[in-house]
C-alpha cells in the first residue's frame, strides 16, 4: 500500500508511516517529486538493493578506467630520471647530440 504526501505531513503525522509500504514525497506547491520514504519492514531489502546497484556502478566506472591503466607506463630505459632528464634523453636520441 502506498500514498503521496508532503514532507510537512510526514513529519506532523509520523504514525501514518506504519500503514504504508512506502510513501512518495512531493512538494505540494510545485508538485515536484522529492523522493520515497520506505517503511521499516522493507528498509533492509531496499538497502541491499541500493548497495548492490552502487557497487555495480562503481565497478563499471573502474572497469572503464582500468582499460587505460598502464598504457602510459615509462620505458625501463628512463628509470631513475626526472621528467626534464627524460625529455633531454629523448631529444638526444631523436636529433643526436
N, C-alpha and C positions, 0 to 999 in steps of 0.2 A: 504494500500500500504506500502511496506517495502523495505529496501535495506540494504546492508552491507557496512560499511566504517570504516576507521581508526579514532582514536581519533584526529589525526592531521587534517584530512579532515573535521571532525565535527567542530573543533574549528576555522578553517580557513573560512569555509563557513556555518555560522550559519543559513542563510536564507533557506538552504535545509531542515531544520528541519520541517518547516511548511508544506512541501509537503508530508510527510510520517506519518503513524500512529505510527510506531516505527522504530528504526534503530538498527541493530545488530552492535556491536562494535567489531572489530577484529584487532589484531596486524598483520600488513601486512608482517612483516619479518618472524615471527614464525608461522603465521596463527593460533594463539591461540585465542580462543573466550574469550572476556573480559566482555561482558555484553550487556545490552539493554538500549537504550535511548528511553523513551516514550514521545510522543507528549503531549502538554499541555491539549488538549481536552480529553485525556484518562488518565491523571495523577490521577485524583480523584478516578476513578474506580480501578486503579492498587493499589493505596494506601490503599483503603478499603479492597481489596482482600488480600494484604500482611499483614495488621493489623489483619485480621481475622485468617489468617494462623498462624501467630506468636502467637496469643492468644491461638489457639488450641494446638500448640506445647508446650507452657508453661504450659497449663493446664494438658496435658498428662504427662509431667515431674513431675508436682506437685502431680498428682494422684498416680504415681509410688512411690514417696517418702512418701506420706501420708498413704499408706497401711502399712508402718512400724512404723509410728508415734505412740508413746505411748507404744510400745512393750517393751521398756527399762525403764519403769517407776519404781520408787523406792517404795517399800512397806511402808505403814504408820508407821511401827514399827521403821523405820530408820529416821523419821522426825527430823530435827534439829541436826543430827550427821554429822561430817565431814567424808570424804572418809576413812581416817585411822580408825576412830571410828567404821564405818560400817564394815570394814574388821575384826577388833578386835571382834566385837559383833558376826559376822558370825562364826568366828573361835571358839569362846567360845561355841556357840550353837552346832556346829558340833562336836567339840572334848572335850567339857566340860572344866571346869576351872582348 
